[in-house]
C-alpha cells in the first residue's frame, strides 16, 4: 500500500504530506465543504425526448440580475463544483447576475442513462434548459465552459450562435491530440476505468488537474469552522464528498461522459466557423501552461484556429497553473469573466 507521500511525489519539494481520505472526512470542516447556497429557483426538467430520452436534467438559478451566465462543468464534475463562482456572481452580486448551474447528463442529480453521449447531444440538452428558463433572446447568454464543458460550449456556439453574448472557453480543446507516447496514452485511459482505493483516486485527480504549488498552499477558501491544512486537502474533501454520496458519481455516468469528451472533434474549419458565427471579439480562450489533463498545446491550437488575437479573440494563458483556473486563480478568473461579460454586453446585438 502506498503512503500519502508516495501518492504525491510532486509535493515533496514543498514539504507537504496530504491528509488521507479518512483524515479529510474526520476534519471539522468536512461537513461544510459544499456550501448551503440557496438558489432562487431549482428543478429537474425532461430533456432529450426523441434523442434517447426523455431523462431528467437538474439545475439551479442563483441571483436575479440582468446578466445571464450559464456555467458548464467538465468531465466528472457537478454543479456544486461551481460554488465559488455561484457565490461570487450569483450571491455577492445577485443584483447584477443570474447564474444558471446544472448537472450534465450522467452526473450529480441528473439522470445517468446508459447510452452513447456526445458533446453535441449534451449541448442540445443545454439548449432545452435555456429554453425552459427563458434565456432565448439574441445575445442574451454568457457561456462559461470548462474542459468537457468547454467542448459543449463550442457545440452551443455552432448551434445557437445568435443567442450567445460571450463565449468563454476554459481549459478545453477543439479535439484531443495525443501528446503522450502511445503505450502510456492507452495505459492512462485504462486507468480511468479501473477501480482504485479512494486515496489513489484523489491523488490521480490532483496530479492531473492542479499545480503542485497551489495544492501545497494553505487553504485559501473561506471556511465555516476551521480551514483545511492546504488547498489540496480542501479539494480532496469536495471530491470525496461527491464520490461517496450515493448516486452522485457513478461508473456508468463517468464512462459515458468520458466517451463524449474523448471523441469530441471539431476540425480547424469548424472552429473557424465558430469564430465567424459567434464573433471573435466575443470569445475568450483561457488555459494554464501546466495543465496535465488537457495539455496546453490544445489552447494554442484553439486560439490559432479561431484566428488569434489579431482577429479579435481574447487570450488568457496563465503561466504555472493547472486545469482548474476557477479554483487556482479564483479572483483573477472571476475578474476576467466579469470583464468579458461587461465588454460583450456593450457590443451591438449583431
C-alpha positions as CSV (number, residue, x, y, z in Angstrom):
1,X,0.0,0.0,0.0
2,X,1.3,3.4,-0.9
3,X,1.7,6.3,1.6
4,X,0.3,9.8,1.0
5,X,3.8,11.0,0.3
6,X,4.3,8.3,-2.3
7,X,1.0,9.1,-3.9
8,X,2.0,12.8,-4.2
9,X,5.7,12.9,-5.0
10,X,5.1,16.3,-6.8
11,X,4.5,17.8,-3.3
12,X,7.8,16.6,-1.8
13,X,9.7,19.8,-2.6
14,X,7.0,21.8,-0.6
15,X,7.3,19.6,2.5
16,X,3.7,18.7,2.4
17,X,2.0,15.4,3.3
18,X,-1.6,15.5,2.3
19,X,-4.3,14.3,4.6
20,X,-5.6,10.8,3.9
21,X,-9.2,10.3,2.8
22,X,-10.0,9.2,6.3
23,X,-8.4,12.2,7.9
24,X,-10.2,14.5,5.5
25,X,-13.5,13.0,6.4
26,X,-12.7,13.5,10.1
27,X,-11.8,17.1,9.7
28,X,-14.3,19.6,11.3
29,X,-14.7,21.5,8.0
30,X,-15.6,18.4,6.0
31,X,-19.4,18.6,6.6
32,X,-19.3,22.2,5.3
33,X,-17.2,21.7,2.2
34,X,-20.3,22.2,-0.1
35,X,-21.8,25.5,0.9
36,X,-25.5,25.9,1.6
37,X,-26.1,28.4,-1.2
38,X,-29.9,28.9,-1.5
39,X,-31.0,29.0,-5.2
40,X,-33.6,31.5,-6.4
41,X,-35.1,28.5,-8.3
42,X,-34.3,24.8,-8.8
43,X,-35.9,22.0,-10.6
44,X,-35.5,18.9,-12.8
45,X,-36.7,19.0,-16.3
46,X,-37.2,16.4,-19.0
47,X,-34.7,16.7,-21.9
48,X,-33.7,14.7,-25.0
49,X,-37.2,13.4,-25.9
50,X,-36.6,11.5,-29.2
51,X,-32.8,11.7,-28.6
52,X,-32.5,8.7,-26.3
53,X,-34.7,10.2,-23.6
54,X,-36.6,11.8,-22.0
55,X,-34.5,11.9,-18.9
56,X,-34.1,14.4,-16.1
57,X,-31.7,17.3,-16.0
58,X,-31.2,19.1,-12.6
59,X,-30.5,22.8,-12.5
60,X,-30.4,25.8,-10.1
61,X,-30.7,29.5,-10.7
62,X,-28.8,31.9,-8.4
63,X,-29.2,35.6,-8.4
64,X,-31.7,37.8,-10.2
65,X,-29.6,40.2,-12.2
66,X,-30.0,41.1,-15.9
67,X,-26.7,39.4,-17.0
68,X,-27.3,35.8,-17.6
69,X,-24.4,33.4,-17.2
70,X,-24.5,29.7,-17.7
71,X,-21.6,27.7,-16.2
72,X,-21.0,24.3,-17.9
73,X,-19.0,21.8,-15.9
74,X,-16.5,19.3,-17.2
75,X,-15.9,15.5,-17.0
76,X,-17.0,14.1,-13.7
77,X,-17.9,17.5,-12.2
78,X,-21.3,18.5,-10.9
79,X,-23.0,21.9,-10.3
80,X,-21.6,22.3,-6.8
81,X,-18.1,22.4,-8.3
82,X,-19.0,25.9,-9.4
83,X,-19.9,27.0,-5.9
84,X,-17.1,29.6,-5.7
85,X,-18.4,31.3,-8.8
86,X,-22.1,30.7,-7.8
87,X,-21.4,32.6,-4.6
88,X,-19.2,35.3,-6.1
89,X,-21.6,36.1,-9.0
90,X,-25.0,34.8,-8.0
91,X,-25.0,35.8,-4.4
92,X,-22.4,38.5,-3.7
93,X,-23.6,40.3,-6.9
94,X,-27.1,38.9,-7.2
95,X,-28.5,42.2,-8.4
96,X,-26.1,42.1,-11.4
97,X,-26.0,38.5,-12.4
98,X,-28.3,35.5,-12.7
99,X,-26.3,32.3,-12.7
100,X,-27.5,29.0,-14.2
101,X,-25.7,25.9,-13.0
102,X,-26.8,22.3,-13.7
103,X,-25.6,18.7,-13.7
104,X,-24.8,17.4,-17.1
105,X,-26.4,14.0,-18.1
106,X,-24.5,11.3,-16.3
107,X,-23.6,13.2,-13.1
108,X,-24.9,14.6,-9.9
109,X,-28.7,14.9,-9.5
110,X,-29.3,14.5,-13.2
111,X,-30.2,11.1,-14.7
112,X,-27.5,8.8,-15.8
113,X,-28.8,6.9,-18.9
114,X,-26.6,4.2,-20.4
115,X,-26.3,5.3,-24.0
116,X,-23.8,7.0,-26.3
117,X,-23.1,10.5,-25.1
118,X,-21.7,13.1,-27.4
119,X,-20.9,16.8,-26.8
120,X,-23.3,17.8,-29.5
121,X,-26.2,15.9,-27.8
122,X,-25.2,17.3,-24.4
123,X,-25.3,20.8,-26.0
124,X,-28.8,20.1,-27.1
125,X,-29.7,19.2,-23.5
126,X,-28.4,22.7,-22.6
127,X,-30.5,24.4,-25.3
128,X,-33.6,22.8,-23.9
129,X,-32.6,24.0,-20.4
130,X,-32.0,27.5,-21.8
131,X,-35.4,27.4,-23.4
132,X,-37.0,26.3,-20.2
133,X,-35.6,29.2,-18.1
134,X,-36.5,31.6,-20.9
135,X,-33.0,32.7,-22.0
136,X,-33.9,32.8,-25.7
137,X,-33.2,36.3,-26.9
138,X,-30.4,37.2,-29.2
139,X,-27.1,37.9,-27.4
140,X,-28.7,37.1,-24.0
141,X,-26.5,34.3,-22.7
142,X,-22.9,34.4,-21.4
143,X,-21.4,30.9,-21.7
144,X,-18.6,29.7,-19.5
145,X,-17.5,26.1,-20.2
146,X,-14.5,24.3,-18.6
147,X,-12.8,21.2,-20.1
148,X,-15.6,18.9,-21.4
149,X,-17.9,21.8,-20.6
150,X,-15.8,23.9,-23.0
151,X,-16.4,21.3,-25.7
152,X,-20.1,21.5,-25.0
153,X,-19.8,25.3,-25.2
154,X,-18.2,25.0,-28.7
155,X,-21.2,23.0,-29.8
156,X,-23.6,25.6,-28.4
157,X,-21.7,28.3,-30.4
158,X,-22.3,26.4,-33.6
159,X,-25.9,25.5,-32.8
160,X,-27.2,28.8,-31.3
161,X,-24.6,31.5,-32.1
162,X,-27.1,34.3,-32.2
163,X,-28.1,33.8,-28.6
164,X,-24.5,33.9,-27.2
165,X,-23.3,37.2,-25.9
166,X,-19.9,35.9,-24.8
167,X,-18.3,32.5,-25.2
168,X,-15.6,31.7,-22.6
169,X,-13.6,28.5,-23.4
170,X,-11.6,27.4,-20.3
171,X,-9.1,24.6,-20.3
172,X,-10.6,22.9,-23.3
173,X,-9.8,21.7,-26.8
174,X,-11.3,21.6,-30.3
175,X,-10.2,17.9,-30.3
176,X,-7.9,15.8,-28.3
177,X,-4.5,15.2,-29.9
178,X,-2.2,12.6,-28.5
179,X,0.7,14.2,-26.6
180,X,2.0,11.1,-24.8
181,X,3.7,8.0,-26.2
182,X,1.1,5.5,-27.5
183,X,1.5,2.9,-24.8
184,X,1.3,5.5,-21.9
185,X,-1.7,7.1,-23.5
186,X,-3.5,3.7,-23.6
187,X,-2.5,2.9,-20.0
188,X,-3.9,6.3,-18.8
189,X,-7.2,5.7,-20.5
190,X,-7.4,2.2,-18.9
191,X,-6.6,3.6,-15.5
192,X,-9.5,6.0,-15.7
193,X,-11.8,2.9,-15.9
194,X,-10.1,0.8,-13.3
195,X,-11.5,0.8,-9.7
196,X,-9.0,2.2,-7.2
197,X,-8.9,2.9,-3.4
198,X,-10.2,6.4,-2.7
199,X,-6.8,7.8,-1.7
200,X,-5.4,6.7,-5.1
201,X,-8.4,8.2,-7.0
202,X,-7.9,11.6,-5.3
203,X,-4.1,11.6,-5.8
204,X,-4.6,10.9,-9.6
205,X,-7.2,13.7,-10.0
206,X,-5.0,16.2,-8.0
207,X,-1.9,15.4,-10.2
208,X,-3.9,15.8,-13.4
209,X,-5.8,18.9,-12.5
210,X,-3.8,21.2,-10.3
211,X,-0.3,22.6,-9.9
212,X,1.8,21.2,-7.1
213,X,2.5,24.7,-5.8
214,X,-1.2,25.5,-5.5
215,X,-2.1,22.2,-3.8
216,X,0.6,22.8,-1.2
217,X,-0.5,26.3,-0.2
218,X,-2.5,26.9,2.9
219,X,-6.3,26.6,2.3
220,X,-7.3,29.9,0.7
221,X,-11.1,29.3,0.7
222,X,-13.5,30.8,3.3
223,X,-14.5,28.3,5.9
224,X,-17.3,27.7,8.4
225,X,-15.5,26.0,11.3
226,X,-11.8,25.6,10.5
227,X,-9.6,25.9,7.4
228,X,-8.2,22.7,5.9
229,X,-4.4,22.5,6.1
230,X,-3.9,23.0,2.4
231,X,-5.8,23.8,-0.8
232,X,-5.2,20.2,-1.8
233,X,-6.9,18.9,1.3
234,X,-10.0,21.2,0.6
235,X,-10.2,19.9,-3.0
236,X,-9.9,16.3,-1.7
237,X,-12.8,17.0,0.7
238,X,-15.1,18.1,-2.1
239,X,-14.1,15.3,-4.3
240,X,-14.5,12.7,-1.5
241,X,-17.9,14.1,-0.6
242,X,-19.0,13.8,-4.3
243,X,-17.7,10.3,-4.8
244,X,-19.2,8.9,-1.6
245,X,-22.7,10.5,-2.0
246,X,-25.0,7.7,-3.2
247,X,-25.9,8.0,-6.8
248,X,-24.0,11.2,-7.4
249,X,-20.8,9.9,-9.1
250,X,-21.3,6.6,-10.9
251,X,-19.1,4.5,-13.1
252,X,-21.8,4.4,-15.8
253,X,-22.2,8.2,-15.8
254,X,-18.4,8.9,-15.7
255,X,-17.7,6.4,-18.6
256,X,-20.5,7.8,-20.8
257,X,-19.1,11.4,-20.2
258,X,-15.5,10.2,-20.9
259,X,-16.7,8.8,-24.2
260,X,-18.2,12.2,-25.1
261,X,-15.1,14.1,-24.2
262,X,-12.7,11.7,-25.8
263,X,-14.5,11.7,-29.1
264,X,-15.2,15.4,-29.3
265,X,-13.8,16.6,-32.6
266,X,-14.1,20.0,-34.2
267,X,-11.9,20.5,-37.3
268,X,-10.0,23.6,-38.0
269,X,-12.7,24.6,-40.5
270,X,-15.4,24.1,-37.8
271,X,-13.5,26.2,-35.3
272,X,-13.2,28.9,-37.9
273,X,-16.9,28.7,-38.5
274,X,-17.4,29.0,-34.7
275,X,-15.5,32.3,-34.7
276,X,-17.4,33.5,-37.7
277,X,-20.8,32.7,-36.2
278,X,-20.3,33.9,-32.6
279,X,-17.9,36.8,-33.4
280,X,-14.3,36.5,-32.4
281,X,-14.4,39.6,-30.2
282,X,-16.9,37.7,-28.0
283,X,-14.6,34.7,-27.5
284,X,-12.1,34.0,-24.7
285,X,-9.6,31.2,-24.7
286,X,-8.2,30.6,-21.2
287,X,-5.7,27.9,-20.3
288,X,-2.9,27.1,-17.8
289,X,0.5,26.2,-19.1
290,X,0.8,23.3,-16.5
291,X,-2.5,21.7,-17.4
292,X,-1.9,17.9,-17.3
293,X,-5.5,17.0,-18.1
294,X,-5.8,18.8,-21.4
295,X,-2.3,19.7,-22.5
296,X,-1.5,23.4,-23.2
297,X,-0.9,22.6,-26.9
298,X,-4.7,22.4,-27.3
299,X,-5.1,26.0,-26.2
300,X,-2.6,27.1,-28.8
301,X,-4.5,25.1,-31.4
302,X,-7.8,26.6,-30.4
303,X,-6.5,30.2,-30.5
304,X,-4.8,29.7,-33.8
305,X,-7.8,28.1,-35.5
306,X,-10.1,30.8,-34.2
307,X,-7.9,33.3,-35.9
308,X,-5.8,34.5,-33.0
309,X,-5.7,37.7,-31.0
310,X,-5.1,39.7,-34.2
311,X,-8.6,38.6,-35.3
312,X,-10.2,39.8,-32.0
313,X,-10.1,36.7,-29.8
314,X,-9.1,37.3,-26.2
315,X,-6.3,35.2,-24.9
316,X,-5.5,34.4,-21.3
317,X,-2.7,32.0,-21.0
318,X,-1.6,31.6,-17.3
319,X,1.9,30.5,-16.6
320,X,2.2,27.7,-14.0
321,X,-1.4,26.9,-13.3
322,X,-3.2,23.6,-13.9
323,X,-6.5,22.6,-15.3
324,X,-8.9,24.3,-12.9
325,X,-8.4,28.1,-13.1
326,X,-11.7,28.8,-11.2
327,X,-10.0,27.3,-8.2
328,X,-6.3,28.2,-8.6
329,X,-6.8,31.8,-9.5
330,X,-10.3,32.4,-8.3
331,X,-10.2,36.2,-8.0
332,X,-8.3,36.7,-11.3
333,X,-10.6,34.2,-13.1
334,X,-13.7,35.9,-11.8
335,X,-12.4,39.3,-12.7
336,X,-11.7,38.1,-16.3
337,X,-15.2,36.6,-16.7
338,X,-16.8,39.8,-15.3
339,X,-14.7,41.9,-17.7
340,X,-15.7,39.7,-20.7
341,X,-19.4,39.9,-19.7
342,X,-19.2,43.7,-19.4
343,X,-17.5,44.2,-22.7
344,X,-19.8,41.8,-24.6
345,X,-22.9,43.5,-23.1
346,X,-21.6,46.7,-24.6
347,X,-21.4,45.4,-28.1
348,X,-24.1,45.8,-30.7
349,X,-26.5,42.8,-30.8
350,X,-25.4,41.7,-34.3
